[in-house]
């Protein structure tokens, strides 16, 4: 049996959780059809924001 995860998840962009600008995909238990979670689908803008945040951290972040 899978653990209860009936919640809506968020995107993590630049260290901050946020709603996706795309649709929400419902994840269901295949045997029962029970809703397990809602997962945001990232839009092109979400991807651009994530890549910009990653590049900024790479260029200015503290690296060992």
C-alpha positions in Angstrom: 0.0 0.0 0.0 1.3 3.5 -0.9 1.6 6.2 1.8 -1.1 8.9 1.8 0.1 11.8 -0.2 -3.2 13.5 -1.0 -1.9 17.0 -1.3 -0.9 19.5 -4.0 2.8 19.9 -4.6 4.7 23.0 -5.8 7.6 23.8 -8.1 10.9 24.7 -6.4 12.5 27.6 -8.2 15.4 29.5 -6.8 14.9 27.8 -3.4 11.3 28.9 -3.1 8.2 26.8 -3.5 5.6 28.2 -5.9 2.6 27.3 -7.9 3.3 26.3 -11.5 1.8 28.4 -14.3 0.8 25.3 -16.3 -2.0 22.8 -15.6 -2.0 20.6 -12.5 -1.6 16.9 -13.3 -3.5 14.5 -11.0 -1.5 11.4 -9.9 -3.8 8.5 -9.2 -3.3 5.0 -7.6 -3.5 2.7 -10.6 -5.3 -0.1 -8.9 -8.1 2.0 -7.4 -8.0 5.3 -9.2 -7.8 7.1 -5.9 -6.2 10.6 -6.1 -2.7 10.6 -4.6 -1.5 14.0 -5.4 -1.7 17.1 -7.6 1.6 17.9 -9.4 2.1 21.2 -11.2 3.3 21.2 -14.8 5.9 23.8 -15.4 5.2 26.4 -18.2 7.9 27.8 -20.5 8.0 30.8 -18.1 8.6 28.5 -15.1 11.4 26.8 -17.0 13.0 30.1 -17.9 12.8 31.3 -14.3 14.3 28.0 -13.0 17.2 28.2 -15.5 17.9 31.8 -14.7 18.0 31.0 -11.0 20.3 28.0 -11.6 22.6 30.1 -13.7 22.7 33.0 -11.2 23.6 30.5 -8.4 26.2 28.9 -10.6 27.9 32.2 -11.4 27.6 33.9 -8.0 27.1 31.1 -5.5 29.6 29.9 -3.1 31.3 26.8 -4.5 33.9 24.7 -2.7 
